[in-house]
Amino acid sequence: MPLFMDRHDIANATADAVAQAHRKDLEVQDRHACRAITYWHDASRGTAFCLVEAPSAGAVRAMHAEAHGLIPNQVIEVDASVVGQFLGRVTDPDGPHGRPIRESALRAILFVDMARSTDLTRSLGDTGSLVLVRRYRDIVRRALVTHHGREIDRAGDGFLASFASAHGAVSCAIAIQQALSRDNAQRADGPPLCARIGIGAGEPVQDGEGLFGSTVNLTSRICDQAQPGQIVAARVVRELCLGKDVRFKALGAVTLKGFDQATDLALVDWQA
């Protein structure tokens, strides 16, 4: 059966109220051939996201309409494995059954792109460059594990990862750049290893696109703005890191390819 995620904009709803709405979904789900699996709720942002097996998006809306009248603002079809990669679960979190779920679906998205990879091949040849590429990948993956990032995809020498917190994503990016810098200083075998890193943040269902679609696309474009050795972040990331031990330098508003509105960007200071 298809799997759907919906978005509810429900300002001022309490965790108990959202849990009660979910219980009402469970009471009527069979009449709509649905299975309400789990949900995410962020009271501070006034949003909730439900994960539902259903024959159609219309069935999801009908179930909610009968159960409590909270019709979702958007419904998209999703893949269970992708949901698990980005959000870390596809079932209720551990804990007492029926307990209100207080877990935001907001995720920070990180893109890491290896820069000047052709210089490695030109200088060291295919075999020699592959050794350094593997070192680069090991550095990135160690940082992801340390800072609780979820590797979503790797295309060529680029990494896409998801984080439950913006500070975790920024800390991971800083760790990657610092580790590459140390590695470059300690060896003499070929050109330096360099990475461009972009960081964005958003919710899973926005603008009618696929799961985290607009946020992933935006973060990819942010990464394109970074020079080798730089970390560039969206303003929302900077705002989510207020009060944390991270320094940003404003870069101003930039109109990114594929986006009509300009995006405020900031440079992350990673040099100790």
PyMOL commands that set and color helices and strands:
alter all, ss='L'
color gray80, all
select helices_A, chain A and resi 15-32+57-67+80-87+117-146+166-186+213-225+235-240
alter helices_A, ss='H'
color red, helices_A
select strands_A, chain A and resi 3-9+35-42+47-53+74-78+107-115+150-155+158-163+194-202+231-234+247-254+263-269
alter strands_A, ss='S'
color yellow, strands_A
deselect
rebuild
show_as cartoon
